Every structure is written in C-alpha cells, then in structure tokens.
C-alpha cells in the first residue's frame, strides 16, 4: 500500500523525512535536530505564506534546502 504525503496538509515529521529522501536529501535519525529545524521552518514558511496570501511551494523549499 502506498501512502501519498501532502506537504501542505498536516504532514508528520516521518512524512517530511520520507519526502526528503524521495527528493535526494538524506537526514537520518542521528541528525534529528536538523530534521526538526527544517520541519519547523517549513511550517513557519506555510504560516507566513497564509498571512501574505501566497501559495505553498514545497518544491522550491526542497531546492533551497539542497543549497544549504
């Protein structure tokens, strides 16, 4: 059974890690502080986008993460 993860609709940390791996970013549980940082930053980004009326862009977020 395949589960679809929507990054813009109540994604869990585990779902976030799965999406990162699918996009070529490897953050294992030994680096959980980084996972938490980027997971929380994504949620803050969505909150700011709602305030500004902008659409969510997880693909752009992934591109930005790869540059870090």
PyMOL Python script that loads the backbone (N, CA, C, O; Angstrom):
from pymol import cmd

cmd.read_pdbstr("""\
ATOM      1  N   UNK A   1       0.837  -1.186   0.000  1.00  0.00           N
ATOM      2  CA  UNK A   1       0.000   0.000   0.000  1.00  0.00           C
ATOM      3  C   UNK A   1       0.880   1.247   0.000  1.00  0.00           C
ATOM      4  O   UNK A   1       1.801   1.358   0.810  1.00  0.00           O
ATOM      5  N   UNK A   2       0.607   2.163  -0.884  1.00  0.00           N
ATOM      6  CA  UNK A   2       1.354   3.404  -0.992  1.00  0.00           C
ATOM      7  C   UNK A   2       0.537   4.538  -0.382  1.00  0.00           C
ATOM      8  O   UNK A   2      -0.659   4.675  -0.639  1.00  0.00           O
ATOM      9  N   UNK A   3       1.204   5.336   0.422  1.00  0.00           N
ATOM     10  CA  UNK A   3       0.555   6.475   1.037  1.00  0.00           C
ATOM     11  C   UNK A   3       1.076   7.742   0.385  1.00  0.00           C
ATOM     12  O   UNK A   3       2.285   7.905   0.224  1.00  0.00           O
ATOM     13  N   UNK A   4       0.187   8.628   0.013  1.00  0.00           N
ATOM     14  CA  UNK A   4       0.574   9.911  -0.555  1.00  0.00           C
ATOM     15  C   UNK A   4       0.737  10.914   0.574  1.00  0.00           C
ATOM     16  O   UNK A   4      -0.134  11.041   1.435  1.00  0.00           O
ATOM     17  N   UNK A   5       1.852  11.621   0.563  1.00  0.00           N
ATOM     18  CA  UNK A   5       2.125  12.619   1.587  1.00  0.00           C
ATOM     19  C   UNK A   5       1.959  13.997   0.970  1.00  0.00           C
ATOM     20  O   UNK A   5       2.638  14.343   0.003  1.00  0.00           O
ATOM     21  N   UNK A   6       1.059  14.774   1.532  1.00  0.00           N
ATOM     22  CA  UNK A   6       0.840  16.140   1.071  1.00  0.00           C
ATOM     23  C   UNK A   6       1.590  17.077   2.012  1.00  0.00           C
ATOM     24  O   UNK A   6       1.191  17.223   3.167  1.00  0.00           O
ATOM     25  N   UNK A   7       2.677  17.723   1.547  1.00  0.00           N
ATOM     26  CA  UNK A   7       3.468  18.573   2.437  1.00  0.00           C
ATOM     27  C   UNK A   7       2.721  19.824   2.903  1.00  0.00           C
ATOM     28  O   UNK A   7       3.183  20.517   3.809  1.00  0.00           O
ATOM     29  N   UNK A   8       1.591  20.111   2.303  1.00  0.00           N
ATOM     30  CA  UNK A   8       0.842  21.319   2.644  1.00  0.00           C
ATOM     31  C   UNK A   8      -0.385  21.036   3.495  1.00  0.00           C
ATOM     32  O   UNK A   8      -1.210  21.922   3.719  1.00  0.00           O
ATOM     33  N   UNK A   9      -0.507  19.793   3.972  1.00  0.00           N
ATOM     34  CA  UNK A   9      -1.719  19.433   4.702  1.00  0.00           C
ATOM     35  C   UNK A   9      -1.420  18.493   5.872  1.00  0.00           C
ATOM     36  O   UNK A   9      -1.659  17.289   5.784  1.00  0.00           O
ATOM     37  N   UNK A  10      -0.902  19.045   6.956  1.00  0.00           N
ATOM     38  CA  UNK A  10      -0.708  18.274   8.167  1.00  0.00           C
ATOM     39  C   UNK A  10       0.296  17.140   8.089  1.00  0.00           C
ATOM     40  O   UNK A  10       0.030  16.040   8.576  1.00  0.00           O
ATOM     41  N   UNK A  11       1.431  17.391   7.491  1.00  0.00           N
ATOM     42  CA  UNK A  11       2.465  16.378   7.342  1.00  0.00           C
ATOM     43  C   UNK A  11       3.158  16.125   8.689  1.00  0.00           C
ATOM     44  O   UNK A  11       3.395  17.057   9.458  1.00  0.00           O
ATOM     45  N   UNK A  12       3.477  14.854   8.964  1.00  0.00           N
ATOM     46  CA  UNK A  12       4.227  14.493  10.170  1.00  0.00           C
ATOM     47  C   UNK A  12       5.723  14.594   9.897  1.00  0.00           C
ATOM     48  O   UNK A  12       6.141  14.722   8.746  1.00  0.00           O
ATOM     49  N   UNK A  13       6.531  14.538  10.956  1.00  0.00           N
ATOM     50  CA  UNK A  13       7.989  14.531  10.781  1.00  0.00           C
ATOM     51  C   UNK A  13       8.426  13.322   9.959  1.00  0.00           C
ATOM     52  O   UNK A  13       9.310  13.429   9.109  1.00  0.00           O
ATOM     53  N   UNK A  14       7.809  12.182  10.214  1.00  0.00           N
ATOM     54  CA  UNK A  14       8.142  10.987   9.456  1.00  0.00           C
ATOM     55  C   UNK A  14       7.815  11.190   7.974  1.00  0.00           C
ATOM     56  O   UNK A  14       8.608  10.818   7.109  1.00  0.00           O
ATOM     57  N   UNK A  15       6.669  11.770   7.683  1.00  0.00           N
ATOM     58  CA  UNK A  15       6.306  12.082   6.306  1.00  0.00           C
ATOM     59  C   UNK A  15       7.286  13.057   5.675  1.00  0.00           C
ATOM     60  O   UNK A  15       7.633  12.929   4.501  1.00  0.00           O
ATOM     61  N   UNK A  16       7.733  14.035   6.462  1.00  0.00           N
ATOM     62  CA  UNK A  16       8.719  15.007   5.992  1.00  0.00           C
ATOM     63  C   UNK A  16      10.021  14.302   5.617  1.00  0.00           C
ATOM     64  O   UNK A  16      10.610  14.587   4.574  1.00  0.00           O
ATOM     65  N   UNK A  17      10.466  13.382   6.473  1.00  0.00           N
ATOM     66  CA  UNK A  17      11.694  12.643   6.182  1.00  0.00           C
ATOM     67  C   UNK A  17      11.547  11.794   4.924  1.00  0.00           C
ATOM     68  O   UNK A  17      12.490  11.676   4.142  1.00  0.00           O
ATOM     69  N   UNK A  18      10.382  11.207   4.728  1.00  0.00           N
ATOM     70  CA  UNK A  18      10.140  10.409   3.516  1.00  0.00           C
ATOM     71  C   UNK A  18      10.227  11.284   2.276  1.00  0.00           C
ATOM     72  O   UNK A  18      10.849  10.900   1.286  1.00  0.00           O
ATOM     73  N   UNK A  19       9.602  12.470   2.324  1.00  0.00           N
ATOM     74  CA  UNK A  19       9.659  13.381   1.172  1.00  0.00           C
ATOM     75  C   UNK A  19      11.082  13.857   0.914  1.00  0.00           C
ATOM     76  O   UNK A  19      11.481  14.002  -0.242  1.00  0.00           O
ATOM     77  N   UNK A  20      11.855  14.103   1.968  1.00  0.00           N
ATOM     78  CA  UNK A  20      13.251  14.496   1.777  1.00  0.00           C
ATOM     79  C   UNK A  20      14.018  13.399   1.052  1.00  0.00           C
ATOM     80  O   UNK A  20      14.753  13.670   0.103  1.00  0.00           O
ATOM     81  N   UNK A  21      13.844  12.156   1.503  1.00  0.00           N
ATOM     82  CA  UNK A  21      14.536  11.039   0.861  1.00  0.00           C
ATOM     83  C   UNK A  21      14.119  10.884  -0.598  1.00  0.00           C
ATOM     84  O   UNK A  21      14.952  10.588  -1.455  1.00  0.00           O
ATOM     85  N   UNK A  22      12.836  11.083  -0.883  1.00  0.00           N
ATOM     86  CA  UNK A  22      12.360  10.991  -2.264  1.00  0.00           C
ATOM     87  C   UNK A  22      12.945  12.083  -3.139  1.00  0.00           C
ATOM     88  O   UNK A  22      12.991  11.949  -4.362  1.00  0.00           O
ATOM     89  N   UNK A  23      13.396  13.172  -2.510  1.00  0.00           N
ATOM     90  CA  UNK A  23      13.983  14.289  -3.252  1.00  0.00           C
ATOM     91  C   UNK A  23      15.502  14.325  -3.132  1.00  0.00           C
ATOM     92  O   UNK A  23      16.123  15.348  -3.424  1.00  0.00           O
ATOM     93  N   UNK A  24      16.104  13.216  -2.704  1.00  0.00           N
ATOM     94  CA  UNK A  24      17.562  13.109  -2.681  1.00  0.00           C
ATOM     95  C   UNK A  24      18.241  13.783  -1.516  1.00  0.00           C
ATOM     96  O   UNK A  24      19.436  14.067  -1.591  1.00  0.00           O
ATOM     97  N   UNK A  25      17.520  14.055  -0.431  1.00  0.00           N
ATOM     98  CA  UNK A  25      18.112  14.655   0.761  1.00  0.00           C
ATOM     99  C   UNK A  25      18.064  13.605   1.863  1.00  0.00           C
ATOM    100  O   UNK A  25      16.990  13.127   2.230  1.00  0.00           O
ATOM    101  N   UNK A  26      19.229  13.253   2.385  1.00  0.00           N
ATOM    102  CA  UNK A  26      19.298  12.212   3.405  1.00  0.00           C
ATOM    103  C   UNK A  26      19.577  12.819   4.771  1.00  0.00           C
ATOM    104  O   UNK A  26      20.679  13.305   5.026  1.00  0.00           O
ATOM    105  N   UNK A  27      18.592  12.791   5.639  1.00  0.00           N
ATOM    106  CA  UNK A  27      18.749  13.204   7.028  1.00  0.00           C
ATOM    107  C   UNK A  27      18.226  12.066   7.886  1.00  0.00           C
ATOM    108  O   UNK A  27      17.016  11.917   8.055  1.00  0.00           O
ATOM    109  N   UNK A  28      19.132  11.266   8.427  1.00  0.00           N
ATOM    110  CA  UNK A  28      18.684  10.133   9.240  1.00  0.00           C
ATOM    111  C   UNK A  28      18.408  10.582  10.673  1.00  0.00           C
ATOM    112  O   UNK A  28      18.611  11.744  11.025  1.00  0.00           O
ATOM    113  N   UNK A  29      17.946   9.649  11.485  1.00  0.00           N
ATOM    114  CA  UNK A  29      17.530   9.992  12.841  1.00  0.00           C
ATOM    115  C   UNK A  29      18.683  10.448  13.725  1.00  0.00           C
ATOM    116  O   UNK A  29      18.443  11.074  14.757  1.00  0.00           O
ATOM    117  N   UNK A  30      19.927  10.156  13.354  1.00  0.00           N
ATOM    118  CA  UNK A  30      21.065  10.645  14.123  1.00  0.00           C
ATOM    119  C   UNK A  30      21.223  12.158  13.959  1.00  0.00           C
ATOM    120  O   UNK A  30      21.920  12.803  14.743  1.00  0.00           O
ATOM    121  N   UNK A  31      20.582  12.713  12.950  1.00  0.00           N
ATOM    122  CA  UNK A  31      20.615  14.157  12.702  1.00  0.00           C
ATOM    123  C   UNK A  31      19.223  14.753  12.934  1.00  0.00           C
ATOM    124  O   UNK A  31      18.790  15.653  12.214  1.00  0.00           O
ATOM    125  N   UNK A  32      18.539  14.236  13.946  1.00  0.00           N
ATOM    126  CA  UNK A  32      17.157  14.623  14.198  1.00  0.00           C
ATOM    127  C   UNK A  32      17.009  16.126  14.474  1.00  0.00           C
ATOM    128  O   UNK A  32      15.968  16.708  14.167  1.00  0.00           O
ATOM    129  N   UNK A  33      18.040  16.757  15.049  1.00  0.00           N
ATOM    130  CA  UNK A  33      17.946  18.200  15.287  1.00  0.00           C
ATOM    131  C   UNK A  33      17.802  18.958  13.974  1.00  0.00           C
ATOM    132  O   UNK A  33      17.089  19.960  13.916  1.00  0.00           O
ATOM    133  N   UNK A  34      18.470  18.494  12.916  1.00  0.00           N
ATOM    134  CA  UNK A  34      18.324  19.133  11.609  1.00  0.00           C
ATOM    135  C   UNK A  34      16.944  18.862  11.011  1.00  0.00           C
ATOM    136  O   UNK A  34      16.329  19.747  10.416  1.00  0.00           O
ATOM    137  N   UNK A  35      16.469  17.631  11.177  1.00  0.00           N
ATOM    138  CA  UNK A  35      15.124  17.296  10.698  1.00  0.00           C
ATOM    139  C   UNK A  35      14.106  18.211  11.371  1.00  0.00           C
ATOM    140  O   UNK A  35      13.241  18.781  10.705  1.00  0.00           O
ATOM    141  N   UNK A  36      14.210  18.349  12.686  1.00  0.00           N
ATOM    142  CA  UNK A  36      13.284  19.211  13.427  1.00  0.00           C
ATOM    143  C   UNK A  36      13.364  20.651  12.957  1.00  0.00           C
ATOM    144  O   UNK A  36      12.338  21.308  12.784  1.00  0.00           O
ATOM    145  N   UNK A  37      14.590  21.149  12.746  1.00  0.00           N
ATOM    146  CA  UNK A  37      14.777  22.529  12.298  1.00  0.00           C
ATOM    147  C   UNK A  37      14.072  22.763  10.960  1.00  0.00           C
ATOM    148  O   UNK A  37      13.280  23.697  10.837  1.00  0.00           O
ATOM    149  N   UNK A  38      14.350  21.929   9.965  1.00  0.00           N
ATOM    150  CA  UNK A  38      13.770  22.126   8.637  1.00  0.00           C
ATOM    151  C   UNK A  38      12.269  21.838   8.614  1.00  0.00           C
ATOM    152  O   UNK A  38      11.528  22.496   7.885  1.00  0.00           O
ATOM    153  N   UNK A  39      11.817  20.870   9.399  1.00  0.00           N
ATOM    154  CA  UNK A  39      10.390  20.581   9.515  1.00  0.00           C
ATOM    155  C   UNK A  39       9.654  21.796  10.096  1.00  0.00           C
ATOM    156  O   UNK A  39       8.638  22.232   9.554  1.00  0.00           O
ATOM    157  N   UNK A  40      10.173  22.330  11.194  1.00  0.00           N
ATOM    158  CA  UNK A  40       9.549  23.503  11.814  1.00  0.00           C
ATOM    159  C   UNK A  40       9.632  24.731  10.913  1.00  0.00           C
ATOM    160  O   UNK A  40       8.699  25.532  10.861  1.00  0.00           O
ATOM    161  N   UNK A  41      10.742  24.879  10.209  1.00  0.00           N
ATOM    162  CA  UNK A  41      10.889  26.010   9.289  1.00  0.00           C
ATOM    163  C   UNK A  41       9.863  25.924   8.154  1.00  0.00           C
ATOM    164  O   UNK A  41       9.319  26.948   7.741  1.00  0.00           O
ATOM    165  N   UNK A  42       9.594  24.724   7.647  1.00  0.00           N
ATOM    166  CA  UNK A  42       8.578  24.556   6.607  1.00  0.00           C
ATOM    167  C   UNK A  42       7.215  25.014   7.129  1.00  0.00           C
ATOM    168  O   UNK A  42       6.475  25.706   6.430  1.00  0.00           O
ATOM    169  N   UNK A  43       6.891  24.621   8.365  1.00  0.00           N
ATOM    170  CA  UNK A  43       5.598  25.028   8.929  1.00  0.00           C
ATOM    171  C   UNK A  43       5.524  26.541   9.143  1.00  0.00           C
ATOM    172  O   UNK A  43       4.472  27.143   8.928  1.00  0.00           O
ATOM    173  N   UNK A  44       6.615  27.151   9.559  1.00  0.00           N
ATOM    174  CA  UNK A  44       6.651  28.612   9.702  1.00  0.00           C
ATOM    175  C   UNK A  44       6.524  29.294   8.339  1.00  0.00           C
ATOM    176  O   UNK A  44       5.888  30.341   8.220  1.00  0.00           O
ATOM    177  N   UNK A  45       7.129  28.696   7.317  1.00  0.00           N
ATOM    178  CA  UNK A  45       7.022  29.231   5.958  1.00  0.00           C
ATOM    179  C   UNK A  45       5.571  29.184   5.485  1.00  0.00           C
ATOM    180  O   UNK A  45       5.080  30.142   4.886  1.00  0.00           O
ATOM    181  N   UNK A  46       4.887  28.074   5.752  1.00  0.00           N
ATOM    182  CA  UNK A  46       3.473  27.976   5.360  1.00  0.00           C
ATOM    183  C   UNK A  46       2.634  29.013   6.105  1.00  0.00           C
ATOM    184  O   UNK A  46       1.733  29.617   5.524  1.00  0.00           O
ATOM    185  N   UNK A  47       2.928  29.218   7.390  1.00  0.00           N
ATOM    186  CA  UNK A  47       2.181  30.204   8.175  1.00  0.00           C
ATOM    187  C   UNK A  47       2.360  31.611   7.580  1.00  0.00           C
ATOM    188  O   UNK A  47       1.396  32.366   7.454  1.00  0.00           O
ATOM    189  N   UNK A  48       3.594  31.946   7.219  1.00  0.00           N
ATOM    190  CA  UNK A  48       3.864  33.259   6.617  1.00  0.00           C
ATOM    191  C   UNK A  48       3.183  33.377   5.250  1.00  0.00           C
ATOM    192  O   UNK A  48       2.647  34.434   4.918  1.00  0.00           O
ATOM    193  N   UNK A  49       3.201  32.314   4.468  1.00  0.00           N
ATOM    194  CA  UNK A  49       2.546  32.337   3.155  1.00  0.00           C
ATOM    195  C   UNK A  49       1.048  32.585   3.296  1.00  0.00           C
ATOM    196  O   UNK A  49       0.459  33.317   2.501  1.00  0.00           O
ATOM    197  N   UNK A  50       0.428  31.970   4.315  1.00  0.00           N
ATOM    198  CA  UNK A  50      -1.010  32.207   4.546  1.00  0.00           C
ATOM    199  C   UNK A  50      -1.260  33.679   4.850  1.00  0.00           C
ATOM    200  O   UNK A  50      -2.222  34.261   4.348  1.00  0.00           O
ATOM    201  N   UNK A  51      -0.408  34.281   5.661  1.00  0.00           N
ATOM    202  CA  UNK A  51      -0.573  35.695   6.022  1.00  0.00           C
ATOM    203  C   UNK A  51      -0.457  36.597   4.801  1.00  0.00           C
ATOM    204  O   UNK A  51      -1.147  37.612   4.699  1.00  0.00           O
ATOM    205  N   UNK A  52       0.418  36.221   3.878  1.00  0.00           N
ATOM    206  CA  UNK A  52       0.683  37.044   2.694  1.00  0.00           C
ATOM    207  C   UNK A  52      -0.183  36.656   1.499  1.00  0.00           C
ATOM    208  O   UNK A  52      -0.138  37.315   0.461  1.00  0.00           O
ATOM    209  N   UNK A  53      -0.967  35.597   1.640  1.00  0.00           N
ATOM    210  CA  UNK A  53      -1.806  35.148   0.535  1.00  0.00           C
ATOM    211  C   UNK A  53      -1.044  34.461  -0.579  1.00  0.00           C
ATOM    212  O   UNK A  53      -1.514  34.409  -1.715  1.00  0.00           O
ATOM    213  N   UNK A  54       0.136  33.930  -0.261  1.00  0.00           N
ATOM    214  CA  UNK A  54       0.943  33.241  -1.267  1.00  0.00           C
ATOM    215  C   UNK A  54       0.698  31.732  -1.208  1.00  0.00           C
ATOM    216  O   UNK A  54       0.345  31.184  -0.164  1.00  0.00           O
ATOM    217  N   UNK A  55       0.892  31.086  -2.336  1.00  0.00           N
ATOM    218  CA  UNK A  55       0.739  29.637  -2.402  1.00  0.00           C
ATOM    219  C   UNK A  55       1.947  28.953  -1.765  1.00  0.00           C
ATOM    220  O   UNK A  55       3.042  29.515  -1.733  1.00  0.00           O
ATOM    221  N   UNK A  56       1.740  27.743  -1.262  1.00  0.00           N
ATOM    222  CA  UNK A  56       2.832  26.943  -0.718  1.00  0.00           C
ATOM    223  C   UNK A  56       3.632  26.354  -1.869  1.00  0.00           C
ATOM    224  O   UNK A  56       3.064  25.964  -2.889  1.00  0.00           O
ATOM    225  N   UNK A  57       4.948  26.290  -1.709  1.00  0.00           N
ATOM    226  CA  UNK A  57       5.802  25.754  -2.769  1.00  0.00           C
ATOM    227  C   UNK A  57       6.864  24.849  -2.161  1.00  0.00           C
ATOM    228  O   UNK A  57       8.000  25.268  -1.940  1.00  0.00           O
ATOM    229  N   UNK A  58       6.480  23.603  -1.894  1.00  0.00           N
ATOM    230  CA  UNK A  58       7.409  22.655  -1.278  1.00  0.00           C
ATOM    231  C   UNK A  58       8.577  22.345  -2.201  1.00  0.00           C
ATOM    232  O   UNK A  58       9.689  22.114  -1.728  1.00  0.00           O
ATOM    233  N   UNK A  59       8.344  22.336  -3.511  1.00  0.00           N
ATOM    234  CA  UNK A  59       9.437  22.088  -4.457  1.00  0.00           C
ATOM    235  C   UNK A  59      10.520  23.156  -4.335  1.00  0.00           C
ATOM    236  O   UNK A  59      11.710  22.840  -4.347  1.00  0.00           O
ATOM    237  N   UNK A  60      10.114  24.409  -4.218  1.00  0.00           N
ATOM    238  CA  UNK A  60      11.088  25.497  -4.050  1.00  0.00           C
ATOM    239  C   UNK A  60      11.812  25.366  -2.715  1.00  0.00           C
ATOM    240  O   UNK A  60      13.001  25.670  -2.616  1.00  0.00           O
ATOM    241  N   UNK A  61      11.093  24.913  -1.686  1.00  0.00           N
ATOM    242  CA  UNK A  61      11.706  24.699  -0.375  1.00  0.00           C
ATOM    243  C   UNK A  61      12.776  23.611  -0.468  1.00  0.00           C
ATOM    244  O   UNK A  61      13.851  23.752   0.116  1.00  0.00           O
ATOM    245  N   UNK A  62      12.495  22.541  -1.188  1.00  0.00           N
ATOM    246  CA  UNK A  62      13.468  21.460  -1.379  1.00  0.00           C
ATOM    247  C   UNK A  62      14.698  21.980  -2.121  1.00  0.00           C
ATOM    248  O   UNK A  62      15.825  21.660  -1.741  1.00  0.00           O
ATOM    249  N   UNK A  63      14.501  22.769  -3.162  1.00  0.00           N
ATOM    250  CA  UNK A  63      15.634  23.346  -3.905  1.00  0.00           C
ATOM    251  C   UNK A  63      16.478  24.192  -2.971  1.00  0.00           C
ATOM    252  O   UNK A  63      17.706  24.112  -2.998  1.00  0.00           O
ATOM    253  N   UNK A  64      15.832  25.000  -2.145  1.00  0.00           N
ATOM    254  CA  UNK A  64      16.548  25.843  -1.182  1.00  0.00           C
ATOM    255  C   UNK A  64      17.323  24.967  -0.190  1.00  0.00           C
ATOM    256  O   UNK A  64      18.482  25.253   0.110  1.00  0.00           O
ATOM    257  N   UNK A  65      16.693  23.903   0.319  1.00  0.00           N
ATOM    258  CA  UNK A  65      17.369  23.016   1.274  1.00  0.00           C
ATOM    259  C   UNK A  65      18.618  22.393   0.673  1.00  0.00           C
ATOM    260  O   UNK A  65      19.627  22.245   1.362  1.00  0.00           O
ATOM    261  N   UNK A  66      18.567  22.029  -0.595  1.00  0.00           N
ATOM    262  CA  UNK A  66      19.716  21.402  -1.245  1.00  0.00           C
ATOM    263  C   UNK A  66      20.896  22.357  -1.342  1.00  0.00           C
ATOM    264  O   UNK A  66      22.041  21.917  -1.454  1.00  0.00           O
ATOM    265  N   UNK A  67      20.630  23.663  -1.299  1.00  0.00           N
ATOM    266  CA  UNK A  67      21.697  24.665  -1.376  1.00  0.00           C
ATOM    267  C   UNK A  67      22.349  24.927  -0.018  1.00  0.00           C
ATOM    268  O   UNK A  67      23.410  25.546   0.061  1.00  0.00           O
ATOM    269  N   UNK A  68      21.709  24.456   1.040  1.00  0.00           N
ATOM    270  CA  UNK A  68      22.225  24.707   2.389  1.00  0.00           C
ATOM    271  C   UNK A  68      23.387  23.813   2.721  1.00  0.00           C
ATOM    272  O   UNK A  68      23.938  23.897   3.819  1.00  0.00           O
TER     273      UNK A  68
END
""", "prot")
cmd.dss("prot")
cmd.show_as("cartoon", "prot")
cmd.util.cbc("prot")
cmd.orient("prot")
